[in-house]
Amino acid sequence: MSETFVIAQGGGPTAVINQTLAGAVIEARKRHKGARILGALHGVRGIRDGNFVDLSDLPEEQLRLLGATPSAALGSTRDKPDAAYCEKVLKGLRQAGATAFIYIGGNDTAGTQQILNDAAGGDIAFVHAPKTIDNDLEENDHTPGFISAAEFVATAFASVDLDFRALPGIYVGIVMGRHAGFLTAAAAAWQFDDESGPHLLYVPELAFSPKRFVEEVRSIIDRHGRCIVAMSEGVTAEDGRSVVENLVPRERLEFDAHGNVRLSGGDLGMAVEQALRDGLPGVRARVDTFGYLPRGNAGMINATDAQEAFDAGTFAVEAAAQGGGSVALQEEGGITRIRLVPLANVAGKTRHLPSGFLSAEGTRLVAGGKAYFDRLLPRRLKLAKPFV
């Protein structure tokens, strides 16, 4: 019997998610001659609705070009299947004759694969291929999409620090990452020295106090004459809720199908600007919300990230032959190894920034964090340190 692979993409797009798609299609065609390969449009929604594009005969040259293009070429979704939805997805997979379903995405996507796998009864191989700029998948040293986004953030903050040396003041950049602080911490990856920005990091793993924030900014201004701040969109208040949830009335909050609060809007930035105006009147201050800019920037695709994403797609085809699971990028002796782990180890779980990456007060990157980013983001910028 010939193989039929169904491939879909879920969650937020990245700069290299299409490399994983290309890797899976090319490997499936190489390994399984005559295999039928279907791309589901907009994730599991496409499977439910029978909305597919046939990738079986797409020229490899076109696949390679697609891989080098940011964003999710098949379209994405944040639908979270319940039992009834799963039945419709399984029906769609069986109608398509699927022998394997490769779903490229983050921890919510892995959760969907776990639900489908448990409901299917073993006649289809369910594979989760990793993707997320948040870098928050358990069992992974880092995830496809993260390095490119982290390089964007590191470059942006190195540039902003130079700007504010020339015209001193306060700068706050609000960075994506939801409940994990990896991408925010990447802002400090390319500092010149201990005097360089960002001078303060605020990540979701540590409680955020607006009052303490203003005092810490004041202290940095007194010391350096300027203050550069990298703040995660998911910073949490001392009551454990996101700061956005404390600032915005519940009726105005937006939630996705997975129950996640929308964090990437401007409410947090406006609140931070107000806190700085009230606490440090007369000081030049700017707050920017990076929003979606880091996650799929065509000019900031890291070559290592692209290759690893492609390799994850290739390995996903092998994983299907082994019966399914979650593809994981793991570090061994400074080298990235790709391995297969159980879906349950990744599904719906969040990997947090290790405590050893930050200083005791939680606002500076220290040796553990610097070593991690030096390994993933070797300094590419060759810049002179300014006189000021």
Disulfide bonds with the S-S distance in Angstrom:
none
